[in-house]
């Protein structure tokens, strides 16, 4: 679908805020985002109607743009001059988003495929059940009964294989008779995406207890993973069953022209489109108050993970607990006691909507952000893997190109673009802060472009891409993405002060810049997005810039609002162990990058 549109209104109904954007086709034929409005989300008391927040956010756009969009609490369509819009579209994560249980016959195979399908569909996975997960039957039944998920995804077995284990899991679900989180008058949706030979047996066990939906097998063979049909069913059921129970969603569904998408699914859809259209490998991260979502596309394979307790406000204490105080403090360039850190974190948790009031509070918050991103990315790499249980036959030449069974697909040397989103990244006081936070957390290797989502419009553009891909792509490139610049990073370990890299930066119309760097340094050179530049890199023996240890590289690079950052701190990045030396080190890097004013 690539509908001709001139005026578009899109909303994202978040758990706390509903955000609306207006997109218009300009006289020159290109699409641009022109106005933005936001209002508190209104699914809870005293409003109990999500459309109130939608109308309030759109009303703000009306005031700013002078365009009449609403008439008697209805959206005017189609557009006629300065009245109305051509289409209204929306995404949603209000009411806590989509929460699921997944089950599969073998934990490291079909259960993991089910987890990937659920995460790709925009869900938070509450638990993973498997025949071989070590729990006794009564423990599995208690676990299913104890949760109140929005739906369950059941998978297991390749087509034509044994049906015993998947039918056994269906019997556990039937015995638990699980109740849904929202709504008490309807049956819990269960999607069966397993061995097609077991469909009739599963139907007999479950059809009188749950609302059973059958779709294609996630793993029809060991060598094939077919996630899209299950992901589509998840999103359809999310709107038909889950969101239908949230106050006002019935009314909202009648306003939109295409189905409302779960917010994470819309972001993932957009990132998939960008990677495919540009033929690049992409990592995207959205760090929120309660969760952190990581998306990746490597070799056209899409993966999403959600770290449900890695956020910057509601779950900030969990970040501290998971990372450890010492790992947070290693990013703080001044002396701070563990007691002081704990007190500041607890204040943030009980006042989640506050922002840092002093420079030291900002530095601490950004230190926690690094750890939340780092831990979430570790989790993502563990799930974004080649299919487990697959026997691969290949030639010696192929052995360096194919991913081993169960090996992560994430190869940072092959990463082309890293996109950050969420308040702590999108609204950092200085763009260079966003750039260094992502470099420190993700540790890109070789040459990588970095960008941030300017005002968190990726969900809106994700659902728009399903209607008009041209409009979504143009707004994404011109208004959504703020290109920070390029990171050039060496891989390898050395001693501080050891020479590791010579470089030459040729900027068109300007004199060349040459430099020599030792291990443990950061250098930044301004380079705008409009400027064309070529960089020549000559690493010392044992250091790698993407071509192999000691091998030179010459390539064109892009600039941005920050420029080019050359990082010779090595991969993995190691900070000094001595506290005084580490603080000196951090302050040197911050000064080179222009991270903060003086403390």
C-alpha positions in Angstrom: 0.0 0.0 0.0 1.5 3.3 -1.1 -1.4 5.7 -0.8 -1.2 9.3 -2.1 -1.4 11.5 0.9 -0.8 15.2 1.4 -1.6 15.8 5.2 -1.0 13.0 7.8 -1.7 13.0 11.5 -0.1 10.2 13.6 -0.1 9.5 17.3 1.8 7.2 19.6 -0.2 6.4 22.8 2.5 5.7 25.3 2.1 4.5 28.9 2.4 8.1 30.2 2.4 10.4 27.3 0.5 10.5 24.0 2.6 12.1 21.2 1.1 13.5 18.0 2.9 14.7 14.8 1.7 16.4 11.7 3.3 15.4 8.4 2.7 17.5 5.2 3.7 17.2 1.6 5.6 20.4 0.6 5.2 22.3 -2.7 8.5 20.7 -3.9 6.9 17.3 -3.5 8.8 16.1 -0.4 7.2 15.1 2.9 8.2 16.9 6.1 7.2 16.7 9.8 5.8 20.2 10.6 4.2 20.3 14.0 4.2 18.2 17.2 1.9 18.0 20.2 1.7 15.9 23.3 -0.6 15.3 26.3 -0.9 12.8 29.2 -2.2 9.4 28.2 -5.8 8.9 29.6 -6.4 5.1 29.9 -6.6 5.3 33.7 -9.0 7.1 36.2 -10.5 9.6 36.2 -10.7 9.6 32.3 -10.8 5.9 31.4 -10.7 6.8 27.8 -7.5 6.8 25.6 -9.1 9.1 23.0 -9.1 12.0 25.5 -5.3 12.1 25.4 -5.3 11.7 21.6 -7.7 14.6 21.2 -5.7 16.8 23.6 -2.4 16.1 21.7 -4.1 16.8 18.3 -5.6 20.0 19.7 -2.2 21.2 20.5 -1.2 20.7 16.9 -4.3 22.6 15.8 -3.2 25.6 17.9 0.3 25.5 16.6 -0.5 24.9 12.9 -3.7 26.9 12.5 -5.2 23.8 10.7 -8.6 22.7 11.8 -8.4 18.9 12.4 -11.1 18.2 14.9 -14.9 18.7 14.7 -17.0 17.7 17.6 -14.3 15.3 18.9 -13.9 13.7 15.4 -11.0 13.9 13.0 -11.9 15.7 9.8 -11.0 13.7 6.6 -10.0 14.2 3.9 -8.0 17.4 3.9 -9.4 20.4 2.2 -7.2 23.5 2.2 -6.5 24.3 5.9 -9.1 21.9 7.1 -8.7 18.2 8.0 -6.2 15.5 7.2 -6.0 12.8 4.6 -5.3 10.0 7.1 -5.0 9.3 10.8 -2.8 6.5 12.0 -1.6 5.4 15.5 0.6 3.1 17.6 0.2 2.2 21.2 2.0 0.8 24.3 -0.6 2.3 26.8 -1.7 0.0 29.5 1.7 -1.6 29.9 2.1 -2.8 26.4 1.8 -6.4 25.3 2.8 -9.1 27.8 3.1 -12.7 26.7 4.1 -16.2 27.8 5.8 -18.4 25.2 6.2 -22.1 25.2 8.2 -24.5 23.0 9.2 -28.2 23.0 12.9 -27.6 23.3 14.2 -24.6 25.2 17.2 -23.8 23.0 15.3 -24.4 19.7 11.5 -24.0 19.3 11.1 -22.1 22.6 13.8 -19.6 21.6 12.1 -19.2 18.1 8.8 -18.5 19.9 10.6 -15.9 22.1 12.0 -14.2 19.0 8.6 -14.2 17.3 6.9 -12.6 20.4 9.6 -10.0 20.8 9.5 -9.1 17.1 5.7 -8.8 17.5 6.2 -6.0 20.1 5.8 -8.1 23.3 7.4 -8.3 26.7 8.1 -12.0 27.3 7.2 -12.8 30.9 8.5 -16.3 30.9 9.6 -19.1 28.6 8.2 -22.6 29.1 9.8 -25.8 27.6 9.5 -29.5 28.0 13.2 -29.6 29.1 13.3 -26.4 31.2 13.8 -28.5 34.4 10.5 -27.6 36.0 8.1 -30.3 37.2 4.6 -30.5 35.6 2.9 -28.9 38.6 5.5 -26.1 38.7 4.8 -25.3 35.0 1.0 -25.3 35.7 1.4 -23.0 38.7 3.7 -20.7 36.7 1.1 -20.4 33.9 -1.7 -19.8 36.3 0.3 -17.3 38.4 0.9 -15.0 35.5 -1.9 -13.0 33.8 -0.5 -12.6 30.3 -2.3 -10.9 27.4 -1.7 -14.0 25.3 0.4 -17.2 25.0 2.4 -18.4 22.0 2.8 -22.2 21.8 5.2 -23.8 19.4 7.1 -27.1 19.2 8.3 -29.7 16.7 9.1 -29.6 13.1 6.4 -30.4 10.6 5.8 -34.2 10.5 7.8 -34.9 13.6 6.8 -36.1 17.1 3.8 -34.5 18.7 4.2 -35.7 22.3 5.9 -32.7 23.8 3.8 -30.0 22.2 0.6 -31.7 23.2 2.0 -32.1 26.7 2.5 -28.3 26.9 -1.0 -27.7 25.6 -2.3 -29.9 28.5 -0.4 -27.8 31.0 -2.0 -24.7 29.6 -5.4 -26.3 29.8 -4.9 -27.5 33.4 -3.8 -24.0 34.4 -6.9 -22.4 32.8 -5.0 -19.0 32.6 -6.9 -15.7 33.0 -6.1 -12.6 30.9 -4.6 -9.5 32.4 -7.3 -7.2 30.9 -11.0 -8.1 30.8 -12.7 -10.9 32.7 -15.4 -11.8 30.3 -13.3 -13.2 27.4 -11.0 -16.2 27.0 -7.2 -15.8 26.8 -5.9 -15.9 23.2 -3.4 -18.7 22.6 -1.5 -18.9 19.3 -0.4 -22.3 18.1 2.5 -22.1 15.7 4.0 -25.6 16.0 4.1 -29.0 14.2 1.1 -29.1 11.8 0.7 -32.8 12.6 -0.3 -31.9 16.2 -2.9 -29.3 15.3 -5.9 -31.5 15.8 -4.6 -32.8 19.1 -3.8 -29.3 20.4 -7.3 -28.2 19.2 -9.0 -31.0 21.2 -7.1 -30.0 24.3 -7.5 -26.2 24.2 -10.4 -25.1 22.1 -13.0 -25.2 24.9 -10.7 -23.4 27.4 -8.9 -20.6 25.5 -9.4 -18.6 22.3 -7.2 -20.8 20.1 -5.7 -19.4 16.9 -3.6 -21.6 14.6 -0.9 -20.3 12.3 2.1 -21.6 10.4 4.9 -23.5 12.2 7.7 -21.3 13.5 10.2 -24.1 12.7 8.8 -26.1 9.8 12.3 -27.7 9.5 15.4 -27.4 11.7 17.0 -25.2 9.0 14.1 -22.8 8.6 12.7 -20.2 11.0 9.4 -18.7 9.8 8.5 -16.0 12.3 6.4 -13.6 10.3 3.0 -15.4 10.3 3.1 -15.7 14.1 4.2 -12.1 14.5 1.3 -10.9 12.4 -1.2 -13.0 14.5 0.3 -11.5 17.6 -0.3 -8.0 16.4 -3.8 -8.7 15.1 -4.8 -10.3 18.5 -3.2 -7.5 20.4 -5.6 -5.1 18.8 -8.7 -7.4 18.7 -8.4 -8.7 22.2 -5.9 -6.8 24.4 -6.4 -3.2 23.3 -10.1 -3.8 22.9 -10.2 -4.2 26.7 -8.5 -0.9 27.3 -10.9 2.1 27.9 -11.6 4.0 24.7 -9.7 1.7 22.2 -13.0 0.6 20.6 -13.6 4.2 19.6 -9.9 4.8 18.6 -10.0 1.8 16.3 -12.8 3.4 14.3 -10.8 6.5 13.7 -7.7 4.9 12.2 -7.5 3.8 8.6 -4.9 1.0 9.2 -4.7 -1.2 12.3 -3.1 0.3 15.4 0.4 -1.2 15.9 2.2 -1.9 19.2 4.8 0.8 19.6 7.9 -1.5 19.6 6.6 -3.4 16.6 6.3 -0.1 14.6 9.8 0.9 15.5 11.1 -2.5 14.5 9.2 -2.4 11.2 10.8 1.0 10.4 14.3 -0.2 11.2 13.8 -3.3 9.0 12.7 -1.0 6.2 15.6 1.3 6.5 18.1 -1.6 6.6 16.5 -3.2 3.6 16.2 0.0 1.5 19.8 1.1 2.2 21.2 -2.4 2.2 23.0 -1.8 5.5 23.3 -3.4 8.9 21.6 -1.4 11.7 21.3 -1.5 15.4 18.6 0.7 17.1 18.0 1.2 20.8 15.1 2.8 22.6 15.8 3.4 26.3 12.8 4.4 28.3 11.8 4.9 31.9 11.0 1.2 32.6 12.4 -0.8 29.7 15.1 -0.8 27.0 14.4 -2.2 23.5 17.2 -3.2 21.2 16.6 -3.8 17.5 19.1 -5.2 15.0 19.2 -6.1 11.3 22.3 -8.0 10.2 22.3 -9.8 6.9 18.6 -9.0 6.5 17.8 -10.9 9.7 15.7 -8.9 12.1 15.9 -9.3 15.9 14.4 -7.4 18.8 14.9 -7.8 22.5 13.3 -6.0 25.4 15.1 -5.7 28.8 12.0 -5.3 30.9 13.7 -3.9 34.0 16.4 -1.7 32.4 15.1 1.9 32.4 16.1 5.3 33.5 13.3 6.1 36.0 10.9 3.4 37.2 13.5 0.6 37.0 16.7 2.6 37.6 17.3 0.8 40.8 17.3 -2.5 39.0 20.0 -1.1 36.6 22.2 -0.3 39.6 21.5 -3.8 41.1 22.3 -5.6 37.8 25.3 -3.6 36.9 26.8 -3.2 40.3 27.7 0.2 41.9 31.4 -0.2 40.9 30.5 -0.5 37.2 28.4 2.7 37.4 31.0 4.6 39.3 33.7 3.7 36.7 32.1 6.2 34.3 32.0 9.0 36.9 35.0 11.5 36.6 34.9 12.6 40.2 34.9 11.0 43.7 31.5 9.7 44.7 30.6 7.3 47.5 28.4 4.2 47.1 26.0 5.6 49.7 25.7 8.9 47.7 25.0 6.9 44.5 22.3 4.8 46.2 20.6 7.8 47.7 20.5 9.7 44.3 19.2 6.6 42.5 16.4 6.0 45.1 15.4 9.7 44.7 15.1 9.1 41.0 13.0 6.0 41.4 10.4 7.7 43.7 10.3 10.8 41.5 10.6 9.2 38.1 9.6 12.2 36.0 12.3 14.5 37.3 15.4 15.4 35.3 19.0 16.1 36.6 19.2 19.5 38.4 23.0 19.7 38.7 26.0 18.8 36.4 27.0 16.0 38.8 23.5 14.5 38.7 23.6 14.6 34.9 27.0 12.8 34.8 25.7 10.1 37.2 22.5 9.6 35.1 24.6 9.2 32.0 26.8 6.7 33.7 23.7 4.7 34.6 22.6 5.0 31.0 25.8 3.5 29.7 25.3 0.4 32.0 21.6 0.0 31.0 22.6 0.1 27.3 25.5 -2.2 27.9 23.5 -4.9 29.7 20.6 -4.7 27.3 22.9 -5.1 24.4 24.5 -8.2 26.0 21.0 -9.7 26.3 20.3 -8.9 22.7 23.4 -10.6 21.5 22.5 -13.7 23.4 19.2 -13.9 21.6 20.2 -12.7 18.1 21.8 -16.0 17.1 21.9 -18.5 14.3 19.3 -21.4 14.5 20.3 -23.9 17.2 20.2 -27.6 16.4 21.1 -27.0 12.7 23.8 -29.2 11.2 25.5 -27.0 8.5 27.5 -28.5 5.7 29.8 -26.2 3.9 33.2 -25.8 2.2 36.3 -24.4 3.8 35.8 -21.1 2.0 32.3 -20.8 3.6 33.5 -21.5 7.1 34.5 -17.9 7.7 31.2 -16.5 6.3 28.4 -18.5 7.9 27.2 -18.2 11.4 27.6 -21.2 13.6 24.5 -22.8 15.1 23.7 -20.8 18.2 26.4 -18.1 17.5 25.4 -14.5 17.7 24.6 -12.7 14.4 25.9 -9.4 15.8 29.3 -8.5 14.4 30.2 -5.0 15.3 32.8 -4.7 12.4 29.9 -5.1 10.0 27.7 -2.5 11.7 26.9 0.5 9.4 24.4 2.5 11.5 23.7 2.8 15.2 20.5 4.7 16.2 19.7 5.9 19.7 16.3 6.9 21.0 14.6 7.7 24.3 14.8 10.8 26.5 18.3 10.3 27.9 19.7 10.1 24.3 17.3 12.2 22.3 17.2 15.1 24.8 20.8 15.1 26.1 21.9 18.7 26.7 24.8 18.2 24.1 24.6 15.9 21.1 28.2 14.8 21.7 27.0 13.3 25.0 24.6 11.0 23.1 27.4 10.0 20.8 29.9 9.1 23.5 27.3 7.3 25.6 26.5 5.0 22.6 30.2 4.5 21.7 31.0 3.5 25.3 28.0 1.2 25.7 28.0 -0.6 22.3 31.7 -0.3 21.5 31.4 -0.2 17.7 34.4 -1.4 15.7 35.9 -0.1 12.5 33.8 2.6 10.9 30.2 3.2 12.1 27.7 6.0 11.6 25.8 7.2 14.7 22.4 9.0 14.9 19.6 9.8 17.3 15.9 10.1 16.9 15.2 13.8 17.3 11.8 13.7 19.1 11.0 10.0 19.2 8.9 9.8 16.0 10.1 6.4 14.9 6.8 4.6 16.1 4.7 7.1 14.0 6.9 6.5 11.0 6.8 2.8 11.4 3.1 2.6 11.1 3.2 5.2 8.3 5.6 3.0 6.3 2.8 0.4 6.0 0.7 3.1 4.3 3.1 5.2 2.4 6.8 4.1 2.5 8.0 7.2 0.6 6.6 9.6 3.1 7.9 7.6 6.0 11.4 7.3 4.5 11.7 11.0 3.6 10.6 12.2 7.1 12.9 9.7 8.7 15.9 10.9 6.8 15.1 14.7 7.0 13.4 15.2 10.3 13.6 12.2 12.5 17.3 11.2 12.3 19.9 13.6 13.6 23.2 12.4 12.2 25.8 12.7 14.9 28.7 11.6 12.8 31.1 8.7 12.4 33.0 6.7 14.9 36.3 5.2 13.8 37.4 2.6 16.4 40.3 0.2 16.6 40.0 -3.4 17.9 42.9 -4.8 20.0 44.5 -4.5 23.3 47.7 -2.6 24.1 49.5 -0.6 26.7 48.6 3.1 27.4 51.0 5.3 25.5 51.8 2.7 22.9 51.5 4.0 19.3 48.6 2.2 17.5 47.3 4.4 14.6 48.2 6.9 12.0 45.4 8.6 10.1 44.8 11.2 7.4 41.5 13.1 7.0 41.0 14.7 3.6 38.0 17.1 3.6 37.0 18.5 0.2 37.9 22.2 -0.1 40.0 22.2 3.1 43.6 21.2 4.0 44.2 17.7 5.1 44.4 16.7 8.8 47.1 14.2 9.8 47.5 12.6 13.1 49.2 9.8 15.1 47.5 8.3 18.1 48.5 6.1 21.0 46.5 3.5 22.8 43.8 4.9 25.1 43.0 8.2 23.3 40.0 9.9 21.8 40.2 12.5 19.1 37.3 14.5 17.6 37.3 16.5 14.3 34.3 18.7 13.2 32.8 17.5 10.0 29.4 18.5 8.8 26.9 16.3 7.0 27.3 18.4 3.9 31.1 18.0 3.8 32.7 15.2 1.8 35.7 13.5 3.4 38.0 10.6 2.9 39.9 8.9 5.7 43.0 6.8 5.5 43.8 4.6 8.5 47.2 2.8 9.1 47.0 0.7 12.3 50.1 -0.6 14.0 50.7 -4.4 14.2 48.1 -6.1 16.3 45.4 -3.4 15.9 42.4 -3.7 13.5 40.3 -1.0 11.8 38.1 -3.5 10.0 40.4 -5.0 7.4 42.4 -7.3 9.8 45.3 -6.7 12.2 47.8 -4.2 10.9 46.0 -3.7 7.6 45.3 -0.2 6.3 41.9 1.1 5.2 40.8 4.0 3.0 37.2 5.0 2.7 34.7 7.9 2.5 33.0 8.9 5.7 30.0 11.1 6.7 29.9 13.8 9.2 27.1 15.2 11.4 26.4 17.6 14.2 29.3 16.2 16.2 31.7 15.1 13.5 34.3 12.3 13.3 35.4 10.6 16.5 38.6 8.5 16.4 38.7 6.0 19.3 41.9 4.1 20.1 40.8 2.9 23.5 40.7 -0.6 22.1 38.0 -3.3 22.0 37.0 -4.4 24.5 37.2 -1.0 26.1 39.1 -1.1 29.4 39.3 1.7 31.9 42.2 2.2 34.3 41.8 0.2 37.5 43.4 2.8 39.8 40.6 5.3 40.8 42.8 8.4 40.5 44.1 7.4 37.1 40.6 6.5 35.9 39.2 9.9 36.9 42.1 11.6 35.1 41.5 9.4 32.1 37.7 10.2 32.0 38.3 13.9 32.4 40.8 13.9 29.5 38.3 12.2 27.2 35.5 14.5 28.3 37.6 17.6 27.7 38.6 16.4 24.2 35.0 15.7 23.3 33.6 18.8 25.0 31.2 16.7 27.0 30.5 19.1 29.9 31.3 22.6 31.2 33.8 22.6 34.1 32.5 21.0 37.3 
